[in-house]
Amino acid sequence: MLVAVLSLGVAPSQLVLARRLDEDNLLVGLGLADIAWSLGLVQLAPELLAPVALVVMGLTVALSYELDERLEWVSAGTALGLGLTGWLHAVDGWPAVVSVFAICQPVLVHLSRLQRQRERSARMEIRRRADTDPLTGLLNRRALARLLAGPQVGRAVLVCDLDGFKDVNDTLGHEAGDELLVALAGRIADVVGDDGVVARYGGDEFAALVDAERVGDVARRLVEACRHRVPLAGELDVSVGVSIGGAVPRLLGDAQRVDGEELLRRADLAMYEAKRDGGGVRIWSEHMESQGLERVRLTGEIERAFAAGELELWFQPIVEVRRGLVVGAEGLIRWQHPDHGVLGPDRFLAMMSAVGRRAEIDAVVFDAGAEMAARLADWDLVVSLNVSAGSLLRRTLPHELLGALERHGVPPARIALEVVEDELVGDQSAGREVIDRLGRLGIPLVIDDFGTGHSSLARLRRLPVSALKIDRSFLMGFPANDDDVAIITAIGQLGRALGLTVVAEGVDDLSLVGALAERGIDRIQGFGVARPLPGDQFEAWVRDCGGRVDLTTGIVVGRGPGASGDT
């Protein structure tokens, strides 16, 4: 920026104050003397002030001043020296070259000092940008590593991984994913507060340093904060879960010798344990070391598992309580590992989902479920398949499921999709759109673990729900525990009022069947009837029992194919 200065008169002036007139102009000085006065007006960037040299024929009046914190007022003085008429050149509001060479020493020193200040400010800005995540405004991994150097006496580490974020990002697009990250980053920072530190640790991972005495409370509040729905542009609202792992110095031995990097590594292990358990909070303990090694090993074997067809669906029968008819089955994913035997979903499902294989898992489940429905077509069984809330955000899911049904010649009504109650998506979300499309295709929805989440009656009425599955935890004290009895009775009455089938899962004792039936339970599922079985064994079991079980003894009695299983 080129700045011209006009001076009237040659008398030196005692300049006391200079003030910004508006956002673009600065009144450099107005001096009064017996014989003349001087005036200069300079164009400046709105946020900057620059030193000014008033140059007149034969005389240079250079202003040196110090800026106050508000950049509103400056203290000015005079310095005299010989010079020529010239210009003051400034770049971005900072002085670069003065076309006067015979300027007295105080001015040169002042200009040099301002240049050093500019360089120091530039270095600080570069460092700030290098330490800051550009999307969320939080510290980045580099800054976190510096903070973690050395012992962390009195401080614990929390690692938070967003469950289902990849599904949102892949389904709704990266802009929606970024919007979700920014919103949740703000919530996490609010919970941790000024006493702690939050950094973006990875794509959808955050790390926090908190007071070790507050770690449990902070972790629980983080789970609650992340659980609330986030409104996105386009009138969508989504929710994701969070898996949190924590590490506390006193649990690792000598707190004075445990460095931050070790705390972070162990918090990461605990986070994967939480993810394996379906979310929530886990604090590091010694046994997690061996489990962490197993997780690393299994992660490297995922590709082979899909290529070799090691993932398969097992089936557990669902029986109608009044007549003992086998009316359906739930498909349960298993990994037939060549070295470790049969692995349940708690050992691998969250891990596979975290590395972006959820759609491939769904493809295995849909195909195996449709195949079993076709193999048992004569019995009119309905096969229930589990899907996650993240899967319901995938707009291609109805097409994927229909493709599996068409390959095996199965009508849509022979398949139901189970989703955990607490993962039900909001009415304005993309997931609701998918659920509605499935309903129009004739594919019903079953709400799993009912009674543990936050469903409303209005939502149950609006969604294409066909059945409620009572969470197994309510059967642990049934019928001795009055609260469990009251809850089961209420759910049974609710199901009847809404015209929904009510299923009690986790029924390991058939002596409970009569009491459950009296309280409005229509169907049961559990070890009392049969354990989950591989596909071939389940088909043989159904054919051997003829599709009927004596629920007083557990003995299969047979009914033959084609008998109605409607309640």
Buried (B, 14 or more C-beta within 10 A) or exposed (E): BEBEBEBEBEBBBEBEEBEBEEEEEBBBBBBEEEEBBBBBBBBBBEEBBBBBBBBBEEBBBBBBBEBEEEEEBBEBEBBBBEBBBBBBEBEEBBBBEBEBEEBBEBBBEBBEEBEEEBEEEEEEEEEEEEBBBEBBEBBBBEBBEEBBEEBBEEBBBBBBBBBBBBBBBBBBEEEBBEBBBBBBBBBBBEBBEEEBBBBBBEEBBBBBBBBBEBBBEBBBBBBEBBBEBBBBEEEBBBBBBBBBBBBBBEBBEEBEEBEBBBBBBBBBBBBBBBBBEBBBBBBBBEEBEEBBEEBEEBBEBBEEBBEEEBBBBBBBBBBBBEBBBBBBBBBBBBBBBEEEEEBEBEBBBBBBBBEEBBBBBBBBBBBBBBBBBBBBBEBBBBBBBBBBBBBBBBBEBBEBBBBBBEEBEBEBBBBBBBBBBBBBBBBBBBBBBBBBBBBEBEBBBBBBBBBBBEBEEEBBEEBBBBBBBBBBEBBEEBBEBEEBBEBBBEBBEBBEEEEBBBBBBBBEEBEBBEEBBEBBBBBBBBBBBBEBBBBEBBBEBBBEBBBBBEBEEEEBEEBEEEBEBEE
